Amino acid sequence: MKRMTFAFVLILGLAISACGPEPTVAPTQDMSAVQTQAVADAFATQTALAPTPIAPPPGPTPDPNLPVAVVPAAVSGQPAGIANYNTPIMSGPGTNYTLYSVLFGGVTVQVTGVSQDGQWWVISVPVAPNGQGWVSAAYLTTSGTEAVPVVPTPPVPPTTEMVPPAPGDPQGTALANVYVRNGPGANYPAYGIAPAATTGRIIGVSQDGAWWVVRIDPAKVGSGYGWVMAQYINASNTQGVTVIANPSTAAPVAPAPPPSGAPVATAVDYVNVRTGPGSTYPVLGVASPGASAEVSGKSADGAWWQVKLPTQYVASGIGWVSASYVVTANTGSVPVVSAPPPPVVQPTPVPPATVACQLVSQTPADGTTYTIGTPFNTTWVLKNAGTADWEQSTTDVRYAGSLNNVGLHTGADIYDLTFTVDPGQTYSFSVPMLAPTYMGQYGEAWEIVTGDGTVACYFYIYINVP
């Protein structure tokens, strides 16, 4: 029987699925051995940076599905480099940044800059959001680079941890540091990095099969899910996962050019411009890589910059950008400014799915107080919000986990439905419970699971014992 930590399922309870259109059949996404090995080898090089040469692969052009760099060749008389070995191209000068692609040994590149410590070269990579990639100087022989500019070090993006899967769930393991974005494309802003070797639960696939949709903590990212490139994920158990439609892209934001000498923030990737300093504030639009805005303040924790915008985007002329996706200049005397009132955050549905449900009501309410050893019944009323029946013969209501590993229910861990629940119908589920014999806060989560293992939704109860 599947078990999950209550923290995981409690959070998921706040993101009950909404119904959606009938999806098309998901394309097969299990990576071939050669694809998986190619990225794994590149990441081994990325992390170890060993001096042992790796010969370029002989024979025909590599499969275009592999994450191999397509970069402009060196131009005679211009700053140039040649890769001594197969080497990773990173999003910044270090192995803690994301992996863009693999550069084969012997390939020539155009060098456009150098890191502040001289240990990394910046090369032209058109597929990167800002057109730049970083290669370790130990792996590149250069010429004509004496006058290339020093490029400011971009901030290391924050970690965005994927929610771990339960055994048997669709899941994927990152073969390298990979961006988790809010849509299936490099033009969608990133939430952060899923670190190499971490495994997350897969809940869907993009329409073109090139991106996985993974579950992330909605307490940190309101939607509760993000998109990662399939080329950098070793996936399993993904047959039949839901095909997710591409989300709409936010409108572009073009800040006014900052005055000379003013404090400035310049985007290094596509970055959301929000109404306040936090990921729960509404998005005004997206600033493109290279866009600069005058900085007028910073958040108390230093994680967000307040920037000036034309009033056509917002009447106040003020927006906020994450410090994780901009480089700044002249900001030493920028004042700390108060944040606007935070918005009321509503539970955000997961992507459209044919199997979905909504919590209609719950008795008792969360936070109810019971004395030690008091028996009580918990009843949830759930609505089938999807487009598929919950078949009585194949759908179960199942215990999913508890807070602090202290259970409340006194009956079985799994129950069959008492009737088939059609789309739009409600189903009432009750389970006997007992207040524990020690004071504290306790909770328990349950799930509706269809015959193929799809979880329609999670729901939970928590109580206080004085």
Secondary structure as GFF3:
##gff-version 3
##sequence-region A 1 466
A	DSSP	alpha_helix	6	13	.	.	.	ID=ss1
A	DSSP	alpha_helix	33	48	.	.	.	ID=ss2
A	DSSP	beta_strand	80	83	.	.	.	ID=ss3
A	DSSP	beta_strand	87	90	.	.	.	ID=ss4
A	DSSP	beta_strand	99	103	.	.	.	ID=ss5
A	DSSP	beta_strand	108	114	.	.	.	ID=ss6
A	DSSP	beta_strand	120	124	.	.	.	ID=ss7
A	DSSP	beta_strand	132	136	.	.	.	ID=ss8
A	DSSP	three_ten_helix	137	139	.	.	.	ID=ss9
A	DSSP	beta_strand	140	143	.	.	.	ID=ss10
A	DSSP	beta_strand	171	174	.	.	.	ID=ss11
A	DSSP	beta_strand	178	181	.	.	.	ID=ss12
A	DSSP	beta_strand	190	194	.	.	.	ID=ss13
A	DSSP	beta_strand	199	206	.	.	.	ID=ss14
A	DSSP	beta_strand	211	215	.	.	.	ID=ss15
A	DSSP	beta_strand	225	229	.	.	.	ID=ss16
A	DSSP	three_ten_helix	230	232	.	.	.	ID=ss17
A	DSSP	beta_strand	233	236	.	.	.	ID=ss18
A	DSSP	beta_strand	243	244	.	.	.	ID=ss19
A	DSSP	beta_strand	264	267	.	.	.	ID=ss20
A	DSSP	beta_strand	271	274	.	.	.	ID=ss21
A	DSSP	beta_strand	283	287	.	.	.	ID=ss22
A	DSSP	beta_strand	292	298	.	.	.	ID=ss23
A	DSSP	beta_strand	304	308	.	.	.	ID=ss24
A	DSSP	beta_strand	318	322	.	.	.	ID=ss25
A	DSSP	three_ten_helix	323	325	.	.	.	ID=ss26
A	DSSP	beta_strand	326	329	.	.	.	ID=ss27
A	DSSP	beta_strand	357	363	.	.	.	ID=ss28
A	DSSP	beta_strand	368	369	.	.	.	ID=ss29
A	DSSP	beta_strand	375	384	.	.	.	ID=ss30
A	DSSP	beta_strand	396	402	.	.	.	ID=ss31
A	DSSP	three_ten_helix	403	405	.	.	.	ID=ss32
A	DSSP	beta_strand	414	416	.	.	.	ID=ss33
A	DSSP	beta_strand	426	434	.	.	.	ID=ss34
A	DSSP	beta_strand	440	449	.	.	.	ID=ss35
A	DSSP	beta_strand	455	465	.	.	.	ID=ss36
###
